[in-house]
């Protein structure tokens, strides 16, 4: 459940933001920072739809330069798309997390101009690891790929403090 602060709160009547809203704000800042600094995700044309701890939704469109010799999207494109979703969902907790193991199953061919949606959902979270299931679907809502990823959660914290 999300809580929203009223824009009409006077200076003398300010209330602290509910904890889960502040935590979601931090998660959003982390993912936005990662996306801004990720040149490969930028090349892929990835757009964030939503992000929160353990969950994110991304979109991208397949371009001509992304196809293989068979005239369909290279498998590495879908893998990279899912890998970005894994990174954003797992790092949104505030701890630097890196992939340990990933696998993908390709169910349906992806073509030029396909609009893909990728959704990462957390399956398991421990102090040291997190496991995620990521589904990629096309504009027809066909599931085109299934990705499973496990991350190692380091002890390093993300710094997204405002420098203002």
Residue frames as a rotation matrix with the C-alpha (Angstrom) as fourth column:
UNK 1
0.588 0.809 0.000 0.00
0.809 -0.588 0.000 0.00
0.000 0.000 -1.000 0.00
UNK 2
-0.497 -0.737 0.458 1.36
0.733 -0.639 -0.232 3.41
0.464 0.221 0.858 -0.97
UNK 3
0.336 0.521 -0.785 0.76
0.809 -0.587 -0.043 6.61
-0.482 -0.620 -0.619 0.99
UNK 4
-0.114 -0.324 0.939 0.80
0.777 -0.619 -0.119 10.01
0.620 0.716 0.322 -0.62
UNK 5
-0.593 -0.146 -0.792 1.54
0.667 -0.640 -0.381 13.27
-0.452 -0.754 0.477 1.15
UNK 6
0.543 0.829 0.131 -1.02
0.804 -0.468 -0.366 16.01
-0.242 0.304 -0.921 0.68
UNK 7
-0.283 -0.675 0.682 0.35
0.806 -0.552 -0.212 19.00
0.520 0.490 0.700 -1.26
UNK 8
0.285 0.513 0.810 -1.73
0.024 -0.848 0.529 21.29
0.958 -0.131 -0.254 0.96
UNK 9
0.478 -0.168 -0.862 0.17
0.859 0.292 0.420 20.56
0.181 -0.942 0.284 4.20
UNK 10
0.856 -0.164 0.489 1.11
-0.177 -0.984 -0.021 23.85
0.485 -0.069 -0.872 5.84
UNK 11
-0.085 -0.996 0.012 4.60
-0.251 0.010 -0.968 24.43
0.964 -0.086 -0.251 7.26
UNK 12
-0.448 -0.075 0.891 3.29
-0.878 -0.153 -0.454 24.22
0.170 -0.985 0.002 10.80
UNK 13
0.412 0.712 0.569 1.36
-0.742 0.624 -0.243 21.00
-0.528 -0.322 0.786 10.19
UNK 14
0.043 -0.472 -0.880 3.98
-0.861 0.429 -0.272 18.86
0.506 0.770 -0.388 8.42
UNK 15
0.723 0.163 0.671 3.97
-0.491 0.805 0.333 15.13
-0.486 -0.570 0.663 9.03
UNK 16
-0.444 -0.889 0.110 6.73
-0.608 0.389 0.692 12.66
-0.658 0.241 -0.714 8.35
UNK 17
-0.045 0.367 -0.929 6.22
-0.909 0.371 0.191 10.52
0.415 0.853 0.317 5.27
UNK 18
0.814 0.326 0.481 5.07
-0.498 0.817 0.290 6.99
-0.299 -0.476 0.827 6.10
UNK 19
0.001 -0.924 0.383 8.03
-0.458 0.340 0.821 4.62
-0.889 -0.176 -0.423 6.23
UNK 20
0.041 0.001 0.999 6.96
0.615 0.788 -0.026 2.50
-0.787 0.616 0.032 3.25
UNK 21
0.944 0.262 0.198 6.62
0.319 -0.583 -0.748 5.63
-0.081 0.769 -0.634 1.06
UNK 22
0.568 -0.813 -0.129 10.13
-0.734 -0.572 0.366 6.78
-0.371 -0.113 -0.922 2.04
UNK 23
-0.130 -0.610 0.782 11.48
-0.101 0.793 0.601 3.28
-0.986 -0.001 -0.165 1.34
UNK 24
0.459 0.354 0.815 9.78
0.746 0.345 -0.570 3.20
-0.483 0.869 -0.106 -2.08
UNK 25
0.973 -0.157 -0.169 11.24
-0.210 -0.904 -0.371 6.66
-0.095 0.397 -0.913 -2.80
UNK 26
0.127 -0.975 0.182 14.71
-0.683 0.047 0.729 5.30
-0.719 -0.217 -0.660 -1.99
UNK 27
-0.035 -0.075 0.997 14.11
0.424 0.902 0.083 2.27
-0.905 0.426 0.000 -4.22
UNK 28
0.840 0.403 0.364 13.03
0.502 -0.321 -0.803 4.57
-0.206 0.857 -0.472 -7.06
UNK 29
0.743 -0.623 -0.243 16.14
-0.611 -0.781 0.134 6.74
-0.273 0.049 -0.961 -6.60
UNK 30
-0.100 -0.802 0.589 18.40
-0.300 0.589 0.751 3.69
-0.949 -0.102 -0.300 -6.73
UNK 31
0.147 0.223 0.964 16.82
0.730 0.632 -0.258 2.33
-0.667 0.742 -0.070 -9.90
UNK 32
0.976 0.218 0.028 16.80
0.185 -0.748 -0.637 5.77
-0.118 0.627 -0.770 -11.54
UNK 33
0.426 -0.896 -0.126 20.51
-0.722 -0.421 0.549 6.19
-0.545 -0.143 -0.826 -10.71
UNK 34
-0.193 -0.480 0.856 21.33
0.114 0.855 0.506 2.72
-0.975 0.195 -0.110 -12.06
UNK 35
0.483 0.483 0.731 19.38
0.757 0.188 -0.625 3.35
-0.439 0.855 -0.275 -15.26
UNK 36
0.959 -0.123 -0.257 21.00
-0.198 -0.937 -0.289 6.76
-0.205 0.328 -0.922 -15.77
UNK 37
0.166 -0.986 0.021 24.49
-0.820 -0.126 0.558 5.24
-0.548 -0.110 -0.829 -15.52
UNK 38
-0.046 -0.091 0.995 23.79
0.165 0.981 0.097 2.04
-0.985 0.169 -0.031 -17.51
UNK 39
-0.377 -0.202 -0.904 24.93
-0.728 -0.538 0.424 2.70
-0.572 0.818 0.056 -21.05
UNK 40
-1.000 0.015 -0.026 23.94
-0.004 0.794 0.608 -0.75
0.029 0.608 -0.793 -22.32
UNK 41
-0.329 0.940 -0.086 20.38
0.775 0.218 -0.593 -0.47
-0.539 -0.262 -0.801 -21.01
UNK 42
0.021 0.272 -0.962 20.29
-0.247 -0.931 -0.268 2.97
-0.969 0.244 0.048 -22.68
UNK 43
-0.777 -0.350 -0.524 21.45
-0.587 0.100 0.803 1.42
-0.228 0.932 -0.283 -25.98
UNK 44
-0.847 0.512 0.143 18.70
0.526 0.846 0.090 -1.20
-0.075 0.152 -0.986 -25.63
UNK 45
-0.640 0.627 0.444 16.18
-0.222 -0.704 0.674 1.62
0.736 0.333 0.590 -25.21
UNK 46
-0.413 0.462 -0.785 14.90
0.800 0.596 -0.070 0.35
0.435 -0.657 -0.615 -21.87
UNK 47
-0.394 0.413 0.821 12.21
-0.415 -0.877 0.242 2.46
0.820 -0.245 0.517 -20.23
UNK 48
-0.973 0.071 -0.220 11.17
0.229 0.433 -0.872 2.01
0.034 -0.899 -0.437 -16.61
UNK 49
-0.176 0.974 0.141 7.44
0.104 -0.124 0.987 1.57
0.979 0.188 -0.079 -16.05
UNK 50
0.744 0.341 0.574 7.65
-0.515 -0.255 0.819 0.94
0.425 -0.905 -0.014 -12.29
UNK 51
-0.196 -0.796 -0.573 10.11
0.098 0.566 -0.819 -0.16
0.976 -0.217 -0.032 -9.67
UNK 52
0.572 0.234 0.786 9.95
-0.763 -0.202 0.614 -1.12
0.302 -0.951 0.063 -6.04
UNK 53
-0.325 -0.737 0.592 11.82
-0.887 0.455 0.081 -3.49
-0.329 -0.499 -0.802 -3.77
UNK 54
-0.598 -0.054 0.800 11.90
-0.072 0.997 0.013 -6.92
-0.798 -0.050 -0.600 -5.41
UNK 55
0.172 0.752 0.637 9.73
0.774 0.297 -0.560 -5.95
-0.610 0.589 -0.531 -8.37
UNK 56
-0.399 -0.187 -0.898 10.05
-0.274 -0.910 0.312 -3.91
-0.875 0.371 0.311 -11.53
UNK 57
0.476 0.535 0.697 8.47
0.634 0.341 -0.695 -3.54
-0.610 0.773 -0.177 -14.95
UNK 58
-0.413 -0.682 -0.604 10.42
-0.139 -0.608 0.782 -2.35
-0.900 0.407 0.156 -18.00
UNK 59
0.765 0.580 0.280 9.63
0.218 0.176 -0.960 -1.79
-0.606 0.796 0.008 -21.69
UNK 60
-0.371 -0.812 -0.450 11.69
-0.293 -0.358 0.887 -1.68
-0.881 0.461 -0.105 -24.87
UNK 61
0.778 0.570 -0.265 11.24
-0.395 0.114 -0.912 -1.89
-0.490 0.814 0.314 -28.63
UNK 62
0.182 -0.701 0.690 13.22
0.510 0.667 0.543 -4.23
-0.841 0.253 0.479 -30.87
UNK 63
0.468 -0.147 -0.872 15.23
-0.607 -0.770 -0.196 -2.40
-0.643 0.621 -0.449 -33.54
UNK 64
0.907 -0.085 -0.412 16.72
-0.340 0.428 -0.838 -3.62
0.247 0.900 0.359 -36.83
UNK 65
0.037 -0.998 -0.047 20.28
-0.684 0.009 -0.729 -3.74
0.728 0.059 -0.683 -35.42
UNK 66
-0.183 -0.036 0.983 19.13
-0.923 0.349 -0.159 -6.21
-0.338 -0.936 -0.097 -32.74
UNK 67
0.817 0.576 -0.006 18.39
-0.535 0.755 -0.381 -9.11
-0.215 0.314 0.925 -35.12
UNK 68
-0.061 -0.811 0.582 20.52
-0.275 0.574 0.771 -12.15
-0.959 -0.113 -0.258 -35.76
UNK 69
-0.846 -0.400 -0.352 21.25
-0.444 0.163 0.881 -14.05
-0.295 0.902 -0.316 -38.99
UNK 70
-0.714 0.661 0.232 17.79
0.688 0.724 0.054 -15.64
-0.132 0.198 -0.971 -38.85
UNK 71
-0.603 0.459 0.652 16.07
0.141 -0.743 0.654 -12.24
0.785 0.487 0.383 -39.03
UNK 72
0.609 0.749 -0.260 14.72
0.399 -0.007 0.917 -12.46
0.685 -0.662 -0.303 -35.47
UNK 73
0.677 -0.341 0.653 15.90
-0.645 -0.702 0.302 -10.74
0.356 -0.625 -0.695 -32.31
UNK 74
-0.259 -0.859 -0.442 19.21
-0.236 0.500 -0.833 -12.05
0.937 -0.111 -0.332 -31.02
UNK 75
0.433 0.445 -0.784 18.73
0.544 0.565 0.621 -14.07
0.719 -0.695 0.003 -27.82
UNK 76
-0.497 -0.726 -0.475 21.23
0.839 -0.264 -0.475 -11.86
0.220 -0.635 0.741 -26.05
UNK 77
-0.661 0.345 0.666 18.82
-0.195 -0.937 0.291 -8.93
0.724 0.062 0.687 -26.35
UNK 78
0.468 0.880 -0.082 16.08
-0.198 0.195 0.961 -10.68
0.861 -0.434 0.266 -24.34
UNK 79
0.288 -0.444 -0.848 18.69
0.841 0.541 0.003 -11.99
0.457 -0.715 0.529 -21.89
UNK 80
-0.756 -0.642 0.126 20.12
0.533 -0.716 -0.450 -8.50
0.379 -0.273 0.884 -21.38
UNK 81
-0.272 0.769 0.578 16.63
-0.365 -0.639 0.677 -7.00
0.890 -0.027 0.455 -21.00
UNK 82
0.699 0.537 -0.473 15.78
0.152 0.535 0.831 -9.55
0.699 -0.652 0.292 -18.28
UNK 83
-0.066 -0.822 -0.565 19.20
0.916 0.175 -0.361 -9.08
0.396 -0.542 0.741 -16.65
UNK 84
-0.750 -0.136 0.647 18.52
0.010 -0.981 -0.195 -5.34
0.661 -0.140 0.737 -16.33
UNK 85
0.283 0.924 0.259 15.15
-0.440 -0.115 0.891 -6.09
0.852 -0.366 0.374 -14.68
UNK 86
0.535 -0.193 -0.822 16.91
0.643 0.725 0.248 -8.49
0.548 -0.661 0.512 -12.30
UNK 87
-0.548 -0.835 -0.040 19.45
0.697 -0.430 -0.574 -5.80
0.462 -0.343 0.818 -11.40
UNK 88
-0.554 0.370 0.746 16.83
-0.335 -0.919 0.207 -3.12
0.762 -0.136 0.633 -10.79
UNK 89
0.536 0.834 -0.130 14.48
-0.245 0.301 0.922 -5.33
0.808 -0.462 0.366 -8.72
UNK 90
0.496 -0.377 -0.782 17.26
0.736 0.660 0.149 -6.75
0.460 -0.650 0.605 -6.55
UNK 91
-0.590 -0.806 0.053 19.21
0.679 -0.531 -0.507 -3.53
0.436 -0.263 0.860 -5.98
UNK 92
-0.057 0.670 0.740 16.09
-0.045 -0.742 0.669 -1.55
0.997 0.005 0.073 -5.04
UNK 93
0.693 0.266 -0.670 16.52
0.592 0.321 0.740 -2.81
0.412 -0.909 0.065 -1.46
UNK 94
0.889 -0.374 0.263 19.55
-0.438 -0.862 0.254 -0.54
0.132 -0.342 -0.931 -1.11
UNK 95
0.303 -0.817 0.491 22.23
-0.246 0.431 0.868 -3.23
-0.921 -0.384 -0.071 -1.04
UNK 96
-0.072 -0.434 -0.898 24.53
-0.988 -0.092 0.124 -3.66
-0.137 0.896 -0.422 -4.02
UNK 97
0.309 0.282 0.908 23.50
-0.203 0.953 -0.227 -6.97
-0.929 -0.114 0.351 -5.59
UNK 98
-0.288 -0.499 -0.817 25.19
-0.932 -0.050 0.359 -8.81
-0.220 0.865 -0.451 -8.46
UNK 99
0.649 0.607 -0.460 24.13
-0.726 0.675 -0.133 -11.81
0.230 0.420 0.878 -10.53
UNK 100
-0.172 -0.624 0.762 25.34
-0.679 0.635 0.367 -15.24
-0.714 -0.455 -0.533 -9.42
UNK 101
-0.826 0.025 0.563 23.41
0.326 0.836 0.441 -17.43
-0.460 0.548 -0.699 -11.84
UNK 102
-0.154 0.796 -0.586 20.94
-0.677 -0.517 -0.524 -16.77
-0.720 0.316 0.618 -14.64
UNK 103
-0.814 -0.023 0.580 19.09
0.371 0.748 0.551 -18.87
-0.447 0.664 -0.600 -17.18
UNK 104
-0.356 0.702 -0.617 16.58
-0.717 -0.628 -0.301 -18.12
-0.599 0.335 0.727 -19.90
UNK 105
-0.476 0.341 0.811 14.05
0.589 0.808 0.007 -20.06
-0.653 0.481 -0.585 -21.94
UNK 106
-0.805 0.196 -0.560 12.92
-0.500 -0.734 0.460 -18.62
-0.321 0.650 0.689 -25.27
UNK 107
-0.362 0.772 0.522 9.26
0.254 0.621 -0.742 -19.48
-0.897 -0.136 -0.421 -25.94
UNK 108
0.683 0.622 0.382 8.32
0.601 -0.181 -0.779 -17.31
-0.415 0.762 -0.497 -28.93
UNK 109
-0.259 -0.788 0.559 10.45
0.959 -0.277 0.055 -15.59
0.111 0.551 0.827 -31.58
UNK 110
0.304 0.238 -0.922 10.87
0.429 -0.899 -0.090 -11.82
-0.850 -0.369 -0.376 -31.19
UNK 111
0.159 -0.127 0.979 10.79
0.985 -0.051 -0.166 -9.64
0.071 0.991 0.117 -34.30
UNK 112
-0.880 -0.444 0.167 11.80
0.454 -0.891 0.024 -6.13
0.138 0.097 0.986 -35.33
UNK 113
-0.574 0.607 0.549 9.33
-0.398 -0.793 0.460 -3.53
0.715 0.046 0.697 -33.99
UNK 114
0.163 0.590 -0.791 8.05
0.599 0.578 0.554 -5.85
0.784 -0.564 -0.260 -31.26
UNK 115
-0.022 -0.063 0.998 7.33
-0.664 -0.746 -0.062 -3.87
0.748 -0.663 -0.026 -28.08
UNK 116
-0.145 -0.148 -0.978 8.52
0.409 0.891 -0.196 -5.96
0.901 -0.429 -0.069 -25.15
UNK 117
0.440 0.258 0.860 7.51
-0.714 -0.480 0.509 -5.75
0.545 -0.838 -0.027 -21.50
UNK 118
-0.276 -0.617 -0.737 9.66
0.172 0.723 -0.669 -7.34
0.946 -0.311 -0.093 -18.84
UNK 119
0.532 0.474 0.701 8.45
-0.625 -0.339 0.704 -7.97
0.571 -0.813 0.116 -15.30
UNK 120
-0.500 -0.745 -0.442 10.77
-0.054 0.536 -0.843 -9.11
0.865 -0.397 -0.308 -12.52
UNK 121
0.600 0.682 0.419 9.26
-0.552 -0.026 0.833 -10.65
0.579 -0.731 0.361 -9.38
UNK 122
-0.430 -0.771 0.470 11.09
-0.861 0.194 -0.470 -11.78
0.271 -0.607 -0.747 -6.30
UNK 123
0.310 0.468 -0.828 10.75
-0.189 0.883 0.429 -15.46
0.932 0.024 0.362 -5.41
UNK 124
0.677 -0.212 -0.705 13.07
0.704 0.464 0.537 -15.64
0.213 -0.860 0.463 -2.40
UNK 125
0.380 -0.584 0.717 15.17
-0.280 -0.812 -0.513 -13.23
0.881 -0.006 -0.472 -0.37
UNK 126
0.659 -0.289 -0.694 17.77
0.737 0.429 0.521 -14.03
0.147 -0.856 0.496 2.28
UNK 127
0.702 -0.461 -0.542 20.52
0.035 -0.739 0.673 -11.98
-0.711 -0.491 -0.503 3.84
UNK 128
-0.282 -0.958 -0.044 23.01
-0.113 -0.012 0.994 -13.11
-0.953 0.285 -0.104 1.17
UNK 129
-0.951 -0.064 0.301 20.96
0.272 0.285 0.919 -14.06
-0.145 0.956 -0.254 -1.92
UNK 130
-0.147 0.943 -0.298 17.81
-0.497 -0.331 -0.802 -13.23
-0.855 0.031 0.518 -3.82
UNK 131
-0.810 -0.029 0.585 16.07
0.421 0.666 0.616 -15.27
-0.408 0.745 -0.528 -6.51
UNK 132
-0.303 0.642 -0.705 13.85
-0.502 -0.736 -0.454 -13.73
-0.810 0.216 0.545 -9.16
UNK 133
-0.243 0.346 0.906 11.52
0.788 0.615 -0.024 -14.85
-0.566 0.708 -0.423 -11.93
UNK 134
-0.455 0.028 -0.890 11.37
-0.358 -0.921 0.154 -12.55
-0.815 0.389 0.429 -14.94
UNK 135
0.057 0.543 0.838 8.82
0.758 0.522 -0.390 -12.85
-0.649 0.658 -0.382 -17.74
UNK 136
-0.771 -0.237 -0.591 9.12
-0.217 -0.775 0.594 -11.07
-0.599 0.586 0.546 -21.08
UNK 137
0.034 0.835 0.550 6.00
0.689 0.379 -0.618 -10.59
-0.724 0.400 -0.562 -23.18
UNK 138
-0.858 -0.289 0.425 5.32
0.514 -0.505 0.694 -8.87
0.015 0.813 0.582 -26.50
UNK 139
-0.852 0.515 -0.095 2.64
-0.513 -0.857 -0.047 -6.40
-0.106 0.009 0.994 -27.56
UNK 140
-0.167 0.802 -0.573 0.23
-0.484 0.440 0.756 -9.31
0.859 0.404 0.315 -28.16
UNK 141
0.270 0.140 0.953 0.70
-0.962 0.084 0.261 -10.37
-0.043 -0.987 0.157 -24.52
UNK 142
0.821 -0.153 -0.551 2.47
-0.010 0.959 -0.282 -13.53
0.571 0.237 0.786 -25.68
UNK 143
0.717 -0.651 0.247 5.09
-0.310 0.019 0.950 -14.74
-0.624 -0.759 -0.188 -23.21
UNK 144
0.811 -0.435 -0.390 8.26
-0.395 0.084 -0.915 -14.72
0.431 0.896 -0.104 -25.31
UNK 145
-0.156 -0.908 -0.389 10.87
-0.018 0.397 -0.918 -15.62
0.988 -0.136 -0.079 -22.66
UNK 146
0.944 0.330 -0.004 11.23
-0.035 0.112 0.993 -16.80
0.328 -0.937 0.118 -19.07
UNK 147
-0.023 -0.985 0.172 14.33
-0.148 -0.167 -0.975 -15.89
0.989 -0.048 -0.142 -17.07
UNK 148
0.915 0.173 -0.365 15.42
0.327 0.212 0.921 -17.00
0.236 -0.962 0.138 -13.62
UNK 149
0.111 -0.911 0.397 18.16
-0.012 -0.401 -0.916 -15.14
0.994 0.097 -0.055 -11.84
UNK 150
0.730 -0.026 -0.683 19.89
0.676 0.179 0.715 -15.41
0.104 -0.984 0.148 -8.49
UNK 151
0.444 -0.564 0.696 21.86
-0.155 -0.814 -0.560 -12.50
0.882 0.141 -0.449 -7.05
UNK 152
-0.119 -0.548 -0.828 24.48
0.927 0.237 -0.290 -12.18
0.355 -0.802 0.480 -4.36
UNK 153
0.807 0.446 0.387 23.60
0.244 -0.848 0.470 -9.37
0.538 -0.285 -0.793 -1.94
UNK 154
-0.245 -0.969 -0.019 26.82
0.516 -0.114 -0.849 -7.63
0.821 -0.218 0.528 -0.90
UNK 155
0.048 0.190 -0.981 27.20
0.976 -0.219 0.006 -5.66
-0.213 -0.957 -0.196 2.32
UNK 156
-0.911 -0.411 -0.022 27.71
0.389 -0.877 0.280 -2.42
-0.135 0.247 0.960 0.33
UNK 157
0.048 0.944 -0.326 24.86
0.657 -0.275 -0.702 0.09
-0.752 -0.181 -0.634 0.54
UNK 158
-0.033 0.063 0.997 23.72
0.897 -0.438 0.058 2.30
0.440 0.897 -0.042 -2.33
UNK 159
-0.520 -0.124 -0.845 24.29
0.542 -0.812 -0.214 6.02
-0.660 -0.570 0.490 -1.73
UNK 160
-0.302 0.501 0.811 21.46
0.820 -0.297 0.489 8.02
0.486 0.813 -0.321 -3.22
UNK 161
0.028 0.259 -0.965 21.50
0.788 -0.600 -0.139 10.93
-0.616 -0.756 -0.221 -0.82
UNK 162
0.789 0.306 0.532 20.60
0.572 -0.681 -0.457 14.25
0.223 0.666 -0.712 -2.33
UNK 163
-0.252 -0.960 -0.123 23.57
0.966 -0.243 -0.085 16.54
0.051 -0.140 0.989 -2.78
UNK 164
0.155 0.404 0.902 21.44
0.389 -0.864 0.320 19.70
0.908 0.301 -0.291 -2.43
